[in-house]
Amino acid sequence: MTIKEQLYGLLEENRGKFISGEDMAKQLYCTRGAVWKAIKALRNDGFEIKAVTNRGYCLSDSGDILSEAGIKRYLKRECNITVLKTIGSTNTYLRELAQNGANEGTLVVSCEQTGGYGRRKRNFFSPADTGLYMSILLRPPFSAQESVKITAAGAVAVCMAIEKVTGIYSEIKWVNDIFVKNKKVAGILTEASLNIETGSLDYAIIGIGINVYKPENGFPSEISEIAGALIDKRTSDVRNKLAAEIYDHFMKFYGKFPECDYVREYQKRLMWLGERIYIHSGADGHIKTPAILLGTDESFALRIRYDNGTEDIIYSGEISIGR
């Protein structure tokens, strides 16, 4: 671990308190000059570090910078964390780690994604320093058919984390989008590697992207009508708290698989319950079949009723509101 990383950990542990440069140098077994260089490097990374003569240095409580130490400060369980300033995709990055033997539970977080994507490889807008983009590595002991449980657990974990950290109630648009006041604030994508011989999963990766703040120049025109953000003003440590809460909630659910004690929470938060929706089908989803959304079953498949009165179960696909 570098002096810079050690120094940040020390400041994070004492957030809001001043530590003298001399004390820092003693605790890190380095020179005062090395401390100053590390302070300068952290400031260049965006950390707000106050300096007062005869008192030393203090990490400000007002910032919202993602960091390993910042996330670990709120985590209730141990995990291997990698925090990146920018990456093409956290899912793609974690897939490489998985193929090289990374442990289950490994967490990758990035401040920006230059190639973020969702279902059907659609672009997921992931600008710098306004969102939270994270992926968790799993090595589940069940078949690919049950992987929808992972996505559903992720959706509930995100909703519960948002409510605990911000007090905001969120809903789930089947099967993997999170909405607040009819605006999409988060998306979830589960990808897996299948063992053809056994039919089981070698590993799975759940990726989560959240619009925490509105981008400075707004959302791109193609998503501006549907995309939203959680909060308007930058708030101290919101993203570190969210990352930790999501991870803790999700791993708690995952640890009880195949039991799904979160199914009632998922059903309670389901959007458009009892309303008229469209079921999208066809190669590009252009065929739209109207139906009433009745809810989900215990395996998170969608229960619907067509206009002719017959009921059906939808296991995959996309839906939109009929109004």
Stockholm file with secondary structure:
# STOCKHOLM 1.0

chainA/1-323         MTIKEQLYGLLEENRGKFISGEDMAKQLYCTRGAVWKAIKALRNDGFEIKAVTNRGYCLSDSGDILSEAGIKRYLKRECNITVLKTIGSTNTYLRELAQNGANEGTLVVSCEQTGGYGRRKRNFFSPADTGLYMSILLRPPFSAQESVKITAAGAVAVCMAIEKVTGIYSEIKWVNDIFVKNKKVAGILTEASLNIETGSLDYAIIGIGINVYKPENGFPSEISEIAGALIDKRTSDVRNKLAAEIYDHFMKFYGKFPECDYVREYQKRLMWLGERIYIHSGADGHIKTPAILLGTDESFALRIRYDNGTEDIIYSGEISIGR
#=GR chainA/1-323 SS CCHHHHHHHHHHHTTTSCBCHHHHHHHHTSCHHHHHHHHHHHHHTTCCEEEETTTEEEECSSCCCCCHHHHHTTCSSCCCEEEESCBSCHHHHHHHHHHTTCCTTCEEEESCBSSCBCGGGCBCCCCTTTEEEEEEEECCSSBGGGTHHHHHHHHHHHHHHHHHHHCCCCEEETTTEEEETTEEEEEEEEEEEECTTTSBEEEEEEEEEEECSCCTTCSCTTTTTTBCCSCSSCCTTHHHHHHHHHHHHHHHHHTTTTCCTTHHHHHHTBTTTTSEEEEEESTTSCEEEEEEEEEECTTCCEEEEETTSCEEEECSCEEEECC
#=GC SS_cons         CCHHHHHHHHHHHTTTSCBCHHHHHHHHTSCHHHHHHHHHHHHHTTCCEEEETTTEEEECSSCCCCCHHHHHTTCSSCCCEEEESCBSCHHHHHHHHHHTTCCTTCEEEESCBSSCBCGGGCBCCCCTTTEEEEEEEECCSSBGGGTHHHHHHHHHHHHHHHHHHHCCCCEEETTTEEEETTEEEEEEEEEEEECTTTSBEEEEEEEEEEECSCCTTCSCTTTTTTBCCSCSSCCTTHHHHHHHHHHHHHHHHHTTTTCCTTHHHHHHTBTTTTSEEEEEESTTSCEEEEEEEEEECTTCCEEEEETTSCEEEECSCEEEECC
//
